[in-house]
Amino acid sequence: MFRLRVLLVIAAAPAMAVTPQLRLADLVAEARRVNPEIIAGQKRYEAAARMPSVASSLPDPMVSVGYASAGTPRPFAGIGVEPMANAGFAVSQAFPAPGKLKLRGEIASRDAEAALDDYRQAELGVISRLKQAYYRLQNTYAIESILVTNRDVLQRFLEIAQARYAAGKAAQQDLFRAQTQLAILDTRLERILQDRRSAEASINAILNRPPEAPLGRPEEVAPQPLRITFDEFMTQLAAHAPALERRQKMVERSDLAVKLARKDYHPDYTVSAGYFYQGSMPDIFQARVDFTIPAYFWRKQRPAVAAETAAAGAARHDYEAESQALGFQAKDDYLMAETSYRLMTMYGNTVIPESNLALESSLTSYETGTIDFLNVLTNFSTTLEYQINYREEALNYLLATARLEELAGIEVTK
């Protein structure tokens, strides 16, 4: 990669009060601690992580205590005399068909894993938005520096034009043109200040702060070249993208749900045992097993299996659709990053230096009277636009890398 030569006019900062420096790493750490979206995702995962043991546990046992009286409803009437009178208790335990509990636990585990992927995706999304807002905020300071510096340059041009006009060597319209350009720069400065307030409000919202909470000036984040090729990135995307991993967990969950629905063809059963006291008569001991019979399988179990099979097919297509969407987004952002870095290199190494030379040459020619002031202003405006284009391409590059990192959850720059 080319080493960018950033001209003094690009990096020059206007004279202003010293403000606290805002570090991106500090903001990211704070967002992980306080952002409501990240915290909510973490809590949802913590809740889901506790469900596998719940889903794979047996139903609670049931204890029955009672009596049967004979001749009168009075408790214990007839005990020891009537063979139907007794008092006792019974314990019963329901058991799903073999394999159901294991499948329910595995389904809950897939839900928990999907919740973890949701949490990771939420965290990556919040951090990506924070980085993009930070880069936009940084760009407003850089653009402001360019505008203020060039305003000073234009003010010197105006002074030269005024001196030539006073000497009768320049037309009054030269002064009007310079003053118009000064007004245009002032309007662009107003727009940049608005963009800055918007970026600051975005950062404060992500950090769960009031919209007008003060922020310092962001430290300069110099664009670093990409460290992986597109094919390498796509390999990492397929292996680590939280969105794809979540879709994969949903496919696995749907397959398990189909198996569980088929298990409903097998009967559940309940085992119970009891003891009943009959006074002077022999005690009664009871044991039994009750079975559920899937007698209406054509209305219940068969449609349930068909529904879960269809849901499994939908989950597979959702995975394919997510993979295609991520692939397109990755390609688009990667191309933008590559293109912006190349353009940034061209502006910094060739375009801006040559436009500066053209501007200096035109100003010298204007002072000697060989060209008019309009040519000087044209070269000035062109040089200014190239400097701003450089910063815009730097911003586009940083935004694209932030989106790529959100997709795959990995660092993409050196």
Buried (B, 14 or more C-beta within 10 A) or exposed (E): EEEBEBBEBBEEBEEEEEEEEBBBEEBBEBBBEEBEBBBEBBEBBEEBBEBBEEBBEEEEEEEEEEBBBBEEEEEBBBBEEBEEBBBBBBEBBBBBBEEBBBBBBBBBBBBBBBBBBBBBBBBBBBBBBBBBBBBBBBBBBBBBBBBBBBBEBBEEBBEBBBEBBEEEEBBEEBBEBBEEBBEBBEEBBEEBEEBBBBBBBBBBBBBBBEEEEEBEBBEEBEBBBBEBEBEEBBEBBBEBBBBBBBBBBBBBBBBBBBBBBBBBBBEBBBBBEBBBBBBEBEEEEEEEEEEBEBEEBEEBBBEBBEEBBEBBEEBBEBBEEBBEEBBEBBEEBBEBBBBBBBBBBBBBBEBBBEBBEBBEEBBEBBBEEEBBBBBBBEBBBBBBEBBBBBBBBBBBBBBBBBBBBBBBBBEBBE
